Amino acid sequence: DRDILRYNPHSVIEGMIIAAYAMGIYVGYNYIHGEIFEVYERFEAALEEARAAGYLGDNILGSSFSFQLHAHHGFGAYICGEETALIRSMQGKRGEPVNKPPFPAERGYKNSPTNVNNVETLANIPVIIKKGAEWFRSFGTKNSPGTKVFALAGKINNTGLMEVPMGT
């Protein structure tokens, strides 16, 4: 997620706009862990670029759709990948999971219905819409279609990110 936000933040912004439109949402937040502040700054710059181009804000591109998108600089740890821990961290509480129900979709951030998605999922939305679901499904296997980004690190010859078909 860090490298998607660093090198292609507009794919996430576009994916969030599309998801918000589909769900009738007017405000969204992208939670970015505190230890990657330069990524947070890059995402903030991309948000400003999107606002200046008219892709965010009130009456986007002259339509009746309005969507405000914000970066949220979190101080949570790895556990904030769990949705209830992430929501608690956004509310200024200790980032730790809580028992469900209620589920975030019923009562989450600020006691409002909340949809939590992964950066990689949101970044895939624009290209899937452009090229089609069948194109995306052509990668991977019947039971695990699509692609997945993996980080390779440690005592290996070639480190970095690798996008591979699911199920391989």
matplotlib code that plots the C-alpha trace (Angstrom):
import matplotlib.pyplot as plt

x = [0.0, 2.9, 4.3, 0.9, 0.3, 3.8, 4.0, 0.3, -1.9, -4.3, -5.3, -6.5, -8.2, -10.0, -11.0, -12.3, -14.3, -15.9, -16.6, -18.2, -20.4, -21.5, -22.4, -23.8, -21.0, -20.1, -17.0, -14.0, -10.8, -7.6, -5.8, -2.0, 0.2, 2.3, 5.7, 5.4, 5.0, 6.5, 3.7, 1.1, 2.6, 2.6, -1.1, -2.0, -0.3, -2.3, -5.5, -4.7, -4.1, -7.4, -9.3, -7.7, -8.7, -12.3, -12.4, -13.1, -15.3, -18.8, -20.6, -17.7, -17.2, -20.5, -22.5, -24.8, -22.2, -20.1, -17.3, -14.8, -11.7, -9.2, -6.0, -5.9, -2.4, -2.7, -0.3, -1.5, 0.5, 0.2, -3.0, -4.7, -5.1, -8.1, -11.1, -12.3, -8.7, -8.3, -11.6, -10.7, -7.3, -9.0, -11.2, -8.1, -8.4, -5.9, -5.8, -7.1, -9.8, -13.2, -15.8, -18.5, -21.5, -22.0, -20.2, -18.6, -21.1, -23.8, -22.0, -18.3, -16.5, -18.3, -21.1, -21.9, -22.1, -18.5, -17.1, -13.4, -11.4, -7.8, -5.7, -4.8, -8.5, -9.4, -6.5, -7.8, -11.2, -10.4, -8.4, -11.1, -13.8, -11.6, -10.6, -13.5, -14.1, -13.3, -9.9, -9.1, -10.5, -8.1, -5.3, -5.2, -7.3, -11.0, -11.4, -8.8, -9.1, -7.2, -3.8, -2.1, 0.8, 3.5, 6.5, 9.7, 12.3, 15.0, 18.0, 17.0, 18.6, 15.9, 13.8, 10.8, 7.1, 5.8, 2.3, 1.3, -1.9, -3.9, -3.8, -0.3]
y = [0.0, 2.3, 2.2, 2.5, 5.7, 6.9, 6.3, 6.3, 8.0, 9.2, 5.6, 5.4, 8.8, 7.8, 4.4, 6.1, 8.6, 5.8, 3.8, 6.8, 7.5, 3.9, 3.9, 7.4, 8.6, 12.2, 12.1, 9.7, 9.2, 7.5, 6.3, 6.5, 5.1, 7.7, 6.1, 6.8, 10.6, 11.3, 9.1, 11.1, 14.3, 12.8, 11.8, 15.3, 16.8, 14.4, 15.4, 19.1, 18.2, 16.4, 19.2, 21.8, 19.6, 19.5, 15.8, 16.4, 18.8, 20.1, 19.4, 17.5, 18.4, 20.3, 17.3, 17.0, 14.6, 16.0, 14.1, 15.4, 13.2, 13.6, 11.9, 10.9, 10.7, 7.8, 6.8, 3.2, 0.1, -2.9, -3.9, -0.9, -3.0, -4.5, -2.3, -1.7, -0.9, 1.5, 3.3, 3.6, 5.1, 7.6, 8.6, 9.3, 6.1, 3.3, 1.3, -2.1, -4.3, -4.4, -7.1, -7.1, -6.4, -3.7, -4.0, -0.9, -1.0, -0.4, 1.8, 2.8, 6.0, 8.8, 6.2, 6.4, 3.5, 3.0, 1.0, 0.1, -1.0, -1.7, 0.7, -2.0, -2.8, 0.8, 1.3, -1.6, -0.1, 2.4, -0.1, -2.7, -0.2, 0.8, -2.7, -4.7, -7.4, -10.2, -8.6, -8.6, -12.2, -13.3, -13.2, -15.8, -18.8, -19.6, -19.5, -16.7, -14.3, -11.0, -9.9, -9.3, -7.2, -8.9, -7.3, -9.3, -8.5, -10.2, -12.3, -12.6, -11.5, -9.1, -7.2, -5.0, -5.2, -7.9, -8.1, -11.7, -13.4, -14.8, -18.5, -19.0]
z = [0.0, 0.8, -2.7, -4.4, -2.3, -3.0, -6.8, -7.9, -5.3, -8.0, -8.7, -5.1, -5.2, -8.4, -6.9, -3.8, -5.9, -7.9, -4.8, -3.1, -6.1, -6.2, -2.5, -2.3, 0.1, 0.4, 2.6, 2.8, 4.6, 3.7, 6.9, 6.5, 9.2, 11.0, 10.3, 6.6, 6.8, 3.3, 1.9, 3.8, 2.3, -1.2, -0.8, 0.5, -2.6, -4.9, -3.1, -3.8, -7.5, -7.7, -6.0, -8.4, -11.4, -10.1, -9.3, -5.6, -3.7, -4.3, -7.6, -9.1, -12.8, -12.8, -11.6, -8.6, -6.9, -4.2, -2.4, 0.1, 0.6, 3.4, 4.4, 8.0, 9.5, 12.0, 14.7, 14.8, 14.5, 12.3, 14.1, 12.6, 9.5, 11.3, 10.6, 14.2, 15.4, 12.5, 13.3, 17.0, 16.0, 13.7, 16.7, 18.8, 20.8, 21.2, 18.0, 19.1, 17.8, 19.5, 19.5, 16.8, 16.5, 15.9, 12.6, 11.1, 8.2, 10.8, 13.3, 12.7, 12.4, 14.4, 15.0, 11.3, 8.8, 7.7, 4.7, 5.1, 2.1, 1.3, -0.8, -3.3, -3.8, -4.3, -6.7, -8.9, -9.4, -12.2, -14.3, -13.9, -15.1, -18.0, -19.1, -17.8, -15.2, -17.7, -18.3, -14.6, -14.2, -16.9, -14.4, -11.6, -11.4, -11.6, -7.8, -7.2, -10.1, -10.5, -9.2, -5.9, -4.9, -2.8, -1.2, -1.4, 1.2, 3.3, 2.2, -1.5, -4.7, -5.9, -3.4, -4.2, -5.2, -7.4, -8.9, -9.5, -10.6, -7.7, -7.2, -8.4]

ax = plt.figure().add_subplot(projection="3d")
ax.plot(x, y, z, "-o")
ax.set_aspect("equal")
plt.show()
